[in-house]
Amino acid sequence: MELVRGRHNLRPRHRGCAVTIGNFDGVHLGHQAVIEQLMTRARALGVPGCVVTFEPHPREFFDPERAPARLSRLRDKLAALERLGVDRVLVLRCDRALTGLSPEAFINELLLEGLGARHLVIGDDFRFGHRRAGDFSTLAAAGESHGFGVEAAATYLLDGERVSSTRVREALAAGDLDAAAGLLGGRYTMRGRVVHGQKLGRDLGYPTANIPLDGYPLPLTGVIAVLACTPDGRRLPGVANLGWRPTVAGTRPLLEVYAFDFSGDLYGQHLTVQLVERLRPEEHFESLDLLIECMHEDARRAREILQQRGITA
């Protein structure tokens, strides 16, 4: 899959493709259906399938204080799109220059001059351009004028309701990881590089692999039974704390993974961590002794849950 960062990096060879546009946060089942629709059309036309997405999320740009929690960082989104067979991703920087474009300028500069779009698969609720003045009918009219096809992206329903990033966030916020997995088509997963920490977990008898999560609000926090996987394929069942660690006055969000029956060095490695079941919310304990006592119970319950689900090393 080819990654193009910014419209200024588009070249003549990028012209002539089938296109879809969106945030694709989480790349859930609804997004996957859109990508399948895009790639089916692209193959029929004999052109590459191109996903256009934004960084940061437009709501983070316009209203950062009230922006929703991210389901996936850009790296994870790109990896998911590549697994779905997308040929090319264009990441547009969401800034004043982009959001200030009129709908006509957006169509001319991006879809026509930049991408030479042959076909567009787009949600019928998609809005674009300055003050969100452009919509599906704007694109359909442009398609008729300039000779590219425009079709509505199929709506994906689960239990009679549209699958959306909002539904996934709601399931995660409620701690219902099974419901989130049903919407995503697989367990909710977090990825990152293991860094050195304060070594407090080691002192307490629970050495953890620490993954920093700076920059974005978390979709959920708490103590969670997990399955971590290393780049070389090792499976590490364990228990993790996701959040701010109030008992030790944590200053930044972390995913701290304690892998059962593991001894070794994971520093610098990229871990993929599947969140299986939430045990409890984060709590503030009055003493480290009380924290340790609860950690014993968390580890016991996580082992039991993972064994019941057949999740092993």
C-alpha positions as CSV (number, residue, x, y, z in Angstrom):
1,M,0.0,0.0,0.0
2,E,1.3,3.4,-0.9
3,L,1.0,6.3,1.6
4,V,0.9,9.9,0.3
5,R,1.2,12.5,3.0
6,G,-0.4,15.7,1.9
7,R,-1.9,16.9,-1.4
8,H,1.3,18.6,-2.2
9,N,2.9,15.2,-2.6
10,L,0.4,14.1,-5.3
11,R,2.1,13.4,-8.6
12,P,0.7,12.8,-12.1
13,R,1.0,9.1,-11.6
14,H,-1.5,9.3,-8.8
15,R,-4.2,10.4,-11.2
16,G,-6.9,7.9,-12.2
17,C,-8.3,6.0,-9.2
18,A,-11.5,5.1,-7.3
19,V,-11.8,7.1,-4.2
20,T,-13.5,7.1,-0.8
21,I,-13.2,9.8,1.8
22,G,-13.6,9.7,5.6
23,N,-12.0,9.5,9.0
24,F,-12.2,5.7,9.3
25,D,-11.6,5.8,13.0
26,G,-11.4,2.3,14.3
27,V,-11.9,0.8,10.8
28,H,-15.0,-1.0,12.1
29,L,-17.4,-3.3,10.1
30,G,-19.1,-0.4,8.5
31,H,-15.8,1.0,7.3
32,Q,-14.8,-2.4,6.1
33,A,-17.9,-2.7,4.0
34,V,-17.2,0.7,2.4
35,I,-13.6,-0.4,1.6
36,E,-14.9,-3.6,0.0
37,Q,-17.3,-1.6,-2.1
38,L,-14.5,0.7,-3.1
39,M,-12.1,-2.0,-4.1
40,T,-14.8,-3.9,-6.0
41,R,-15.4,-0.8,-8.1
42,A,-11.7,-0.1,-8.5
43,R,-11.0,-3.6,-9.7
44,A,-13.9,-3.4,-12.2
45,L,-12.4,-0.1,-13.6
46,G,-8.9,-1.4,-13.5
47,V,-7.6,1.5,-11.4
48,P,-6.1,1.7,-7.9
49,G,-8.4,2.1,-4.9
50,C,-7.6,5.2,-2.8
51,V,-8.7,6.1,0.7
52,V,-8.5,9.8,1.6
53,T,-8.4,10.5,5.3
54,F,-7.5,13.3,7.7
55,E,-5.0,14.0,10.4
56,P,-5.9,15.3,12.9
57,H,-9.6,14.3,13.0
58,P,-11.6,17.4,11.9
59,R,-13.4,17.5,15.3
60,E,-10.0,17.6,17.0
61,F,-9.1,20.5,14.9
62,F,-12.3,22.5,15.3
63,D,-13.1,21.7,19.0
64,P,-10.2,19.9,20.7
65,E,-11.7,20.1,24.1
66,R,-14.8,18.2,23.1
67,A,-13.4,15.9,20.4
68,P,-14.3,12.3,20.9
69,A,-11.8,9.7,22.0
70,R,-9.8,8.2,19.2
71,L,-10.3,4.5,18.5
72,S,-7.1,4.2,16.5
73,R,-4.0,6.2,16.0
74,L,-2.9,6.9,12.4
75,R,-0.4,4.0,12.4
76,D,-3.1,1.5,13.4
77,K,-5.6,2.9,10.9
78,L,-3.1,2.6,8.0
79,A,-2.2,-1.0,9.0
80,A,-5.9,-1.9,9.0
81,L,-6.5,-0.3,5.6
82,E,-3.5,-2.2,4.2
83,R,-4.9,-5.5,5.5
84,L,-8.1,-4.8,3.7
85,G,-6.2,-4.5,0.4
86,V,-6.3,-0.7,-0.2
87,D,-3.9,0.3,-2.9
88,R,-3.2,3.9,-1.7
89,V,-4.0,6.2,1.2
90,L,-3.8,10.0,1.0
91,V,-3.6,11.6,4.4
92,L,-4.7,15.3,4.3
93,R,-3.6,17.6,7.1
94,C,-6.7,19.1,8.6
95,D,-5.9,22.8,8.9
96,R,-7.2,26.2,8.0
97,A,-6.0,25.8,4.4
98,L,-8.0,22.6,3.9
99,T,-11.1,23.5,5.8
100,G,-11.2,26.9,4.2
101,L,-11.6,25.5,0.7
102,S,-15.0,25.9,-0.9
103,P,-16.7,22.7,-2.0
104,E,-15.9,23.6,-5.6
105,A,-12.2,24.2,-4.8
106,F,-12.1,20.9,-2.9
107,I,-13.5,19.0,-5.9
108,N,-11.3,20.8,-8.4
109,E,-8.0,20.7,-6.5
110,L,-8.3,17.3,-4.9
111,L,-10.7,15.1,-6.8
112,L,-10.0,16.4,-10.3
113,E,-6.5,17.9,-10.5
114,G,-4.9,15.9,-7.7
115,L,-6.4,12.4,-8.0
116,G,-8.1,12.4,-11.4
117,A,-10.9,10.5,-9.7
118,R,-12.7,8.0,-12.0
119,H,-15.2,7.0,-9.3
120,L,-16.3,8.0,-5.8
121,V,-17.8,5.9,-3.1
122,I,-19.1,8.2,-0.4
123,G,-21.5,8.2,2.5
124,D,-24.8,10.0,1.8
125,D,-24.2,12.1,4.9
126,F,-20.7,13.2,4.0
127,R,-20.2,17.0,4.3
128,F,-17.1,18.9,3.1
129,G,-15.7,22.3,2.2
130,H,-15.9,25.6,4.0
131,R,-18.7,25.6,6.6
132,R,-19.5,22.0,5.5
133,A,-21.4,23.5,2.6
134,G,-20.7,20.5,0.2
135,D,-22.7,17.3,0.4
136,F,-23.5,14.2,-1.6
137,S,-25.7,16.0,-4.1
138,T,-22.8,18.5,-4.7
139,L,-20.5,15.5,-5.5
140,A,-23.1,13.8,-7.7
141,A,-23.6,17.0,-9.7
142,A,-19.8,17.4,-10.1
143,G,-19.6,13.8,-11.2
144,E,-22.1,14.4,-14.0
145,S,-20.3,17.5,-15.1
146,H,-16.7,16.1,-15.0
147,G,-17.3,12.4,-15.9
148,F,-16.7,10.5,-12.7
149,G,-19.1,8.1,-11.1
150,V,-20.6,8.8,-7.6
151,E,-22.3,6.1,-5.6
152,A,-23.5,6.0,-2.0
153,A,-21.6,3.9,0.4
154,A,-23.6,1.0,1.8
155,T,-24.9,1.3,5.3
156,Y,-23.8,-1.6,7.5
157,L,-26.4,-2.7,10.1
158,L,-25.8,-4.8,13.2
159,D,-28.8,-5.8,15.3
160,G,-30.9,-3.4,13.2
161,E,-28.6,-0.4,14.0
162,R,-26.0,1.3,11.9
163,V,-22.4,0.4,12.8
164,S,-20.5,3.6,13.6
165,S,-17.4,4.8,15.5
166,T,-19.8,6.4,18.0
167,R,-21.3,3.0,18.8
168,V,-17.9,1.5,19.3
169,R,-16.9,4.4,21.6
170,E,-20.1,3.9,23.6
171,A,-19.4,0.2,24.0
172,L,-15.8,0.8,25.1
173,A,-16.8,3.5,27.5
174,A,-19.3,1.1,29.1
175,G,-16.5,-1.5,29.4
176,D,-18.3,-3.9,27.1
177,L,-15.4,-5.2,25.1
178,D,-17.4,-8.0,23.6
179,A,-19.9,-5.6,22.1
180,A,-17.1,-3.5,20.8
181,A,-15.5,-6.6,19.2
182,G,-18.8,-7.4,17.5
183,L,-18.8,-3.9,15.9
184,L,-15.1,-4.0,15.0
185,G,-15.0,-7.5,13.6
186,G,-12.4,-8.5,16.1
187,R,-11.1,-7.5,19.6
188,Y,-10.3,-3.9,20.3
189,T,-6.5,-3.7,20.0
190,M,-3.9,-1.1,21.1
191,R,-0.4,-1.0,19.8
192,G,2.8,0.8,20.8
193,R,6.5,0.6,21.7
194,V,7.5,-0.6,25.1
195,V,9.4,2.1,27.1
196,H,11.2,2.3,30.4
197,G,9.0,3.4,33.3
198,Q,9.4,4.0,37.0
199,K,9.9,0.2,37.6
200,L,7.2,0.4,40.3
201,G,5.4,-2.6,39.1
202,R,8.6,-4.7,39.4
203,D,9.0,-3.5,43.0
204,L,5.4,-4.6,43.7
205,G,6.0,-8.0,42.2
206,Y,4.2,-7.3,38.9
207,P,6.8,-6.1,36.3
208,T,4.9,-4.5,33.4
209,A,5.6,-3.6,29.8
210,N,4.7,0.1,29.6
211,I,3.2,1.7,26.4
212,P,2.7,5.5,26.5
213,L,-0.5,6.8,25.0
214,D,0.1,10.5,25.0
215,G,-1.9,12.9,22.9
216,Y,-5.5,11.7,22.7
217,P,-8.4,11.0,25.1
218,L,-8.7,7.3,25.9
219,P,-11.9,5.5,24.8
220,L,-11.8,3.5,28.1
221,T,-9.8,3.0,31.2
222,G,-9.5,0.3,33.8
223,V,-8.0,-3.1,34.6
224,I,-8.4,-5.5,31.7
225,A,-7.6,-9.1,30.8
226,V,-5.5,-9.0,27.7
227,L,-3.5,-11.0,25.1
228,A,-0.3,-9.2,24.0
229,C,1.6,-10.3,20.9
230,T,5.2,-9.6,20.1
231,P,6.5,-8.9,16.5
232,D,8.0,-12.4,16.4
233,G,4.6,-14.0,17.1
234,R,4.9,-14.8,20.9
235,R,1.5,-14.7,22.6
236,L,1.5,-13.3,26.1
237,P,-1.7,-13.6,28.1
238,G,-1.9,-11.2,30.9
239,V,-3.6,-8.4,32.8
240,A,-3.2,-4.7,32.1
241,N,-4.0,-1.3,33.6
242,L,-5.1,1.3,31.1
243,G,-5.2,4.8,32.3
244,W,-3.6,7.3,34.7
245,R,-2.6,5.2,37.8
246,P,-4.2,7.5,40.4
247,T,-2.7,5.6,43.4
248,V,0.9,6.6,42.3
249,A,-0.1,10.0,41.0
250,G,0.5,9.2,37.3
251,T,1.0,12.2,35.0
252,R,0.4,10.6,31.6
253,P,-1.8,7.8,30.4
254,L,-0.2,4.4,30.0
255,L,-1.1,0.9,29.0
256,E,0.8,-1.3,31.5
257,V,0.8,-5.0,30.6
258,Y,1.8,-7.7,33.1
259,A,2.4,-10.9,31.1
260,F,1.8,-14.1,33.0
261,D,4.7,-16.6,33.3
262,F,7.0,-14.4,31.2
263,S,10.5,-13.4,31.9
264,G,12.5,-11.4,29.4
265,D,13.1,-8.0,28.0
266,L,10.4,-6.3,25.9
267,Y,11.9,-2.8,25.9
268,G,11.8,-1.2,22.5
269,Q,9.5,-3.8,21.0
270,H,6.2,-3.0,19.4
271,L,3.4,-4.9,21.3
272,T,0.0,-5.6,19.9
273,V,-2.4,-5.8,22.8
274,Q,-5.9,-7.3,22.4
275,L,-8.3,-6.1,25.1
276,V,-10.4,-9.2,26.1
277,E,-12.5,-8.3,29.2
278,R,-12.6,-5.4,31.6
279,L,-12.3,-6.4,35.2
280,R,-12.9,-3.1,37.0
281,P,-12.4,0.7,36.7
282,E,-9.3,2.4,37.8
283,E,-9.3,3.1,41.5
284,H,-7.3,5.2,44.0
285,F,-6.0,3.1,46.9
286,E,-5.0,4.6,50.2
287,S,-1.9,2.4,50.4
288,L,0.4,0.3,48.2
289,D,-0.5,-2.7,50.4
290,L,-4.2,-2.3,49.4
291,L,-3.1,-1.9,45.7
292,I,-1.0,-5.1,45.9
293,E,-3.8,-7.0,47.4
294,C,-6.2,-5.9,44.6
295,M,-3.5,-6.7,42.0
296,H,-3.3,-10.3,43.2
297,E,-7.1,-10.6,42.7
298,D,-6.9,-8.9,39.3
299,A,-4.3,-11.4,38.1
300,R,-6.2,-14.3,39.4
301,R,-9.5,-13.2,37.7
302,A,-7.7,-12.4,34.5
303,R,-6.0,-15.8,34.3
304,E,-9.4,-17.5,34.9
305,I,-11.2,-15.4,32.3
306,L,-8.5,-16.1,29.6
307,Q,-8.5,-19.8,30.4
308,Q,-12.3,-19.9,30.1
309,R,-12.0,-18.2,26.7
310,G,-9.3,-20.6,25.5
311,I,-6.7,-17.8,25.3
312,T,-3.2,-19.3,25.9
313,A,0.4,-18.6,25.2
